[in-house]
Amino acid sequence: MGAPRIAVAVVTMGNRPEEVDALLRSVAKQDVAPERIVIVGNGCPLPEFAERLSLPGEVTPVELDENLGCPGGRNAALARLREFGDIDVVVDLDDDGLLVDADVLRRVRELYTADDRLGIVGFRIADELGETQQRHVPRLGKSDPLRGGYVTGFLGGGHALRMAMLDEVGDWPAEFFFAHEETDLAWRAADAGWRILYAPELLLQHPKTSPARHAIYYRVNARNRVWLARRRLPVALVPVHLGVWVLLTLLRNRSGAGLRAWFGGFVEGVREPAGERRPMRWRTVWRLTRLGRPPVI
């Protein structure tokens, strides 16, 4: 098998034009050029990119009539890549991220070339000072962000996905809109026998942020947590997982308004259809637990 053909996908709402330009310039500086770049305008028009920024490969803009959320926007990019039919790995990058090193795509290609069951590669996220927030390390506890290895999840801000894996397990859960879509995809991939690698040498520089900056954060975080459990966990683990997260939310959240929104979203997740139920097998639960992230947490 030859080296995998790589595409880069970026989803934007049109509110970060300077950051998107900077990100695309960092893609153009890679020592291995992507075969394709797909830029999705999530409910917004897009400026011209290719000639203005001297981008490599084929550049395809996709303008959506409405904001479909991050997973919906990424699905639109995947749909266009499947139409072309000449891509093996897609690298998703946040529109306010930056590839500091010029060898990121080459390293991605080498990782996938070496392991034909590698489904997902997660990047390390660090701010301008090189600091990685603990919530961006895909392990429990205060784990060293520079320690790579096989894990049970990945970060949405910077990662790579094998197209053959997506063809087998399905795309992003568009109905989630925002929050926990990475976990839903990771659990499906793990259950199908694909490996998830955290590769801290692959750096995406990203401003330090809080997920709570989004007005819908508390509601959709709770709703999607319930949907995730209903869709992917064995029935015996659903109340355990949700009970743990109710307790953690009560311990961590001191905001009355935030708690009300969270519990409103929790009730919404219980009442509303969660989508297709395809629970992971118990052997997958055991494998995730051995990797340090039991799915009850």
N, C-alpha and C positions, 0 to 999 in steps of 0.2 A: 504494500500500500504506500502511495506517495504521500508527500506532506499535505496536510489538510489545507483547503482553501478557506481563507478567513474574510469575514465581513465585519464591519463596525456599524452598530446601530445606536442612534441617539434620538431620544424623545424629548421634545421641548414644548412649552406652552407659549413661547414667543416673548417671555418677559425677561430673558437673560441674553440678549443678542451679543454683548461683548464676551460673556463667558463661553457661549457656544463657539464663537469665532476662535477664541483662545484654545478651546478643546480641540477643534478641528485642525488648527495649526499644529498642535502637539501630535495628532494622528498623522499628519503629513510628514512629520520629522522622523517617523519610525523607520528603522533600517530594513524592515520587511513591510512592504506596502500592502494594505488590504486589497482584496480583489474588488470589493464593493463597499460603499458607504451609503447607508440609508438613514435619512433624517426625517423624522416624523413630526409634523406640526400638529400638536394635540389640540384641535379646535382653533387653530390659528394659521394665518398665511405664513409662508417662509420666504426669506430673501434668497437671492441667488448666491450659491456657495462655491461651486466648483472652480470657475475661472478666477473669481475674485480672490480666493484663498489658495489657488494652485493645488488643489487636492488630488491625490492619486486615485487610480482605479475609477470605476464607474460610480458616479454620485447620483443617487435617486432621492428626490424629495417626495414625501407623501403628506398631503394636507387633508386632515380629517375635519369633517363638518362640526364635530363636537368633541369636547374633552372626554376621552374614554378612560382616564386614569392611567397610571403608569403601566399596569399589566395589559390593559387594552391597547395602549399605544405600542407597546412592544410586540403584541400579537400582530398589529398592522404591519410592522417591519418584517416579522417572520413570514407573513403571507406574501409580501412582495418578494422576499428572498426565495421562497418556494417557487414562485412563478419563474424566476430566472433559472433555478435548478442547478446552480453551479457553486454552491457554498457548503462547506462541511462544518464550520464553526462560526458562531456569531458572538462577537464581543459587544456587550451592552455597557454603555458609559453614561453616567449622569451628565446632564447638560451644563452643570457648573463644576465638573471635575476637570482634571488636567493630568496628562501622562508626562511625568517629569523625565523619565528615562526613555531613551530612543530604542530600547531593545524589548519592549513589552510584548509586541505582537510576535516577535521572533521566539521569545521564551514560551508564549502560549502555543505556538506551532510545535515547538519541540516537545512540550508536555503531552500534547495530544498524539503526536507521532509515536511516542514511546509507550503509550498505554491505550489500547483500543477499547477498554471498558471505562475510560475516564469520561464522565458525562459533564461534570460541572467543575470549573476552576474559579475560586473566589479570590479577588484581589485584596490587598491591604489598603485600607482607607486611612489617610493621615492628613492633618491640616498643614498650613504653611510652615509651622514650626516643627513638623515631623511627628507630632503627637497623634496617637491613635486612641480614640475614645473606647472605653472598655466594652460598650455596647456594640462596637464594630468588630470585636474579636469573636469568631464563631465557636466559642467554648464557654462553659460555665466558669464562674469565679473570676478571679483576677489573673487571667492567663497572659503569658508573654505574647504580645502581638507579633513578635518576630519569629515565633515558633510555628513552622508550617506542619503540614501533614493532612491525613484524611480526617474529615469532620462530617457533621450531620446537616450542616446548613451553609449558607453563603450570603453575601451582601448584595443588595440590588444595585448599589451605586457603581460597582465595577466587577464584572465577572464575564466568563465565557461559557457558552453552552454548545454541546455537540448537537447538530441538527438531527442525526439519526436517533439520539436519545429523545428529542422532542417528538419526533415522528412516532416513537413507541409509546411514550407516557402522556403525551398531550402538551399543549402550550400553557401559557399563563392563565390563571383563573381571573378572567376579565371582570367578573361580577364583584370581586374584592375591591376594585378601584384603587385602593391604597391600603397597605399594611398586611403583613403575613402572607403575601403572595409568594415570596421566596420559600417560606417553609412548606407551603402546599406543594410547590414544584419539587423541592428537595426530597420530601417524603415519598413522593411518587417515583422519583428517580432511584432512590435507595431501595424501594420495594421491588423495583425491576432489576436490581443488581448492578446499577451504575455507581461508580465511585465519585465522591465529591472531595476535591482537594483544595485546601487553603494554602495559597502560594504567596507568602508575604513579600517575596522579592518582586512581585508584580504590584507596583505602587500606583494608586490613583490619589493625587492630591485633591482634597475637597475641603471647603470651609467647614469649620466646626459649627454644628447646628444641633438643634433639639427637634425631635419629631413632633413635639407638642406645638411647634410653631404653626402647624396647619390647623385651621379652625375645626376641621372634621376629625381631628386625630382621635380624641377619646371615644367618640361614638363608633367610628369604623374599626378602631383597634379592638374594641370589645366585641362588636358584631362579628368581625372576621375571625377572632379567636374562637368563638362558638362555632362558626361555620367550619373552620379548620378541624376542630375536634369531631364534629358530626360527620364530616366527609372522610377523614383519614384514619381515625383511631378505632381500634377494636372496641366494641360496645362497653366492655368492662372498664376501659380506661377513660371514657368520656367524662363521667362525673369526677374522677380523680383529677384529671388535667384541669377541668374548669374550676374545681374547688380550690386547687392550688393557686390558680391565677386570681380568683376572687380574693383570697387571703393576701396574696402579694400586693394586689391593687390597694386594698385597705391599709396595708402597712406603709406603702410608698407614697400614696397620693393624699396630700393634705388639702387639696383644693375642693371646696364644696361643689363648685360649678363643674369641675373636671370629673368628680365622682358621679354627679347626677348624669352627665353626658355618657360616662362609661357604662353605668348600669342601664341607661336607656338603650344604648347599643347592645348590651348583653341580652336584654329582653327582645330586641329586634332580631338578634341572631337565633334565639330560641324559636320565635314565632315564624320568621320568614323562611322560605325554602332555601336550603343550603347548597343545592346542586347535587350532582351525582355522588352517591356514597360508594366509595371504593376503598375500604379500610385496608391498611397495611397488614401484612402477615405478622404473626407473633415472632417469627424468626428475625424479621426486620426490626421489630421492637427491641429484641435482644441485641442485635448488631448495633443499633443506635445507642443503646445503653452502654455497651462495651466501648464505644467511641467517645463516651463521656457526656452524652446529652440524651438522657432518657426522655421519651416523648411525653411523660407526665409533667415535665417542667417547661 
